[in-house]
Amino acid sequence: MSKTSRFGTGKRESHDSSEFYNSGLYTPGLTATFFKLLERIKSTKRTVPQRDLGEWTNQIYRSTSERMGEIPDESVGLVFTSPPYNVGKEYDQNLDLMDYLLLMCRVGSEVYRVLKPGGRYVINIANLGRKPYIPMTAYFYLIHGVLEFQPAGEIIWQKAKGANNSCAWGSWMSARAPRIRDIHEYLLVFAKDDFSRPDKGESDISRDEFMSNTLSIWEVMPESAKKIGHPAPFPVELASRVIRSYSYVDDVILDPFCGSGTTCLAAKLNGRPYVGYEIMEEYCDLAERRLLGVGG
Ligand SMILES: C[S@@+](CC[C@H](N)C(=O)[O-])C[C@H]1O[C@@H](n2cnc3c(N)ncnc32)[C@H](O)[C@@H]1O
């Protein structure tokens, strides 16, 4: 991961990675304080009473998902998101690793509250950097385990077939310093309380889709940041696959970091009610424009 232009990655050949490696993410240390704070977040209990779906769904809330006070307890069937990566995108806050993970914990704790028993939290995340490599997935398993989510599987989102125009090999045809160039990201699947949904509901997935979606590698072309107008959108197809695999037709779908609104759009296209949270006004406007453009 190197310095990024607003919409997408600059040419690898001439990239300057100093900003990335000087970022807060590379400040070391998950200390005892971190685990104390994590426990404190876990023990902070908030309760939001039930309300009619029409009062709180099909909206993008222009606020932080650290408090999702609009959403009643145990009212959401599926949460799908891609969190800010904290790597210098314009919306990133350059938090150090501990503060970044605490942000993820505050949001994760709210996700836990709003999910129905057996509901799923699917997180799209990539591991970052090379010198050293930051195994974000490992940290995400750690913190969501503390929050009492059950790990329920991992999907490799394969974004390209093979070598693209990147040539950041590290050392060419030499064992001196070969670098691995990721052509994938992860979808970590967590469940609340139970690996099966205790409630019965209708599913709308086809036989072929079910067969391919239950395999651990999904090949889906990435979305163009420039076309969408957001630095890191994921494709509608990815969100649709997650929605049809992990939610019933009348489940509410939530994206706590909704960006350009892709998850909400996929929910609408698949006939599900949705809710999104986003702190940047510009992206809220974009998400609402995209949602207005489709029926449902
Ligand atoms: C990786 S992007 C999500 C992109 C989205 N999946 C899409 O397809 O457009 C993460 C988003 O989270 C937003 N964000 C960052 N911190 C947030 C917070 N505390 N609450 C809500 N949104 C936040 C950022 O502004 C950014 O748009």
The ligand as a Gaussian input file, in Angstrom:
#p B3LYP/6-31G(d) Opt

LIG

0 1
 C      -13.996000       1.982000       2.999000
 S      -15.162000       3.246000       3.000000
 C      -16.671000       2.388000       2.660000
 C      -16.977000       2.320000       1.188000
 C      -18.290000       1.638000       0.874000
 N      -18.216000       0.203000       1.114000
 C      -18.689000       1.902000      -0.560000
 O      -18.921000       0.923000      -1.317000
 O      -18.738000       3.065000      -0.956000
 C      -15.354000       3.673000       4.678000
 C      -16.284000       4.848000       4.924000
 O      -16.454000       4.997000       6.338000
 C      -16.660000       6.369000       6.612000
 N      -16.412000       6.559000       8.057000
 C      -15.223000       6.719000       8.700000
 N      -15.411000       6.795000      10.035000
 C      -16.753000       6.666000      10.248000
 C      -17.572000       6.635000      11.422000
 N      -17.033000       6.763000      12.646000
 N      -18.905000       6.469000      11.280000
 C      -19.471000       6.353000      10.039000
 N      -18.737000       6.376000       8.886000
 C      -17.390000       6.521000       8.992000
 C      -15.685000       7.058000       5.683000
 O      -16.033000       8.421000       5.469000
 C      -15.780000       6.187000       4.420000
 O      -16.687000       6.735000       3.485000

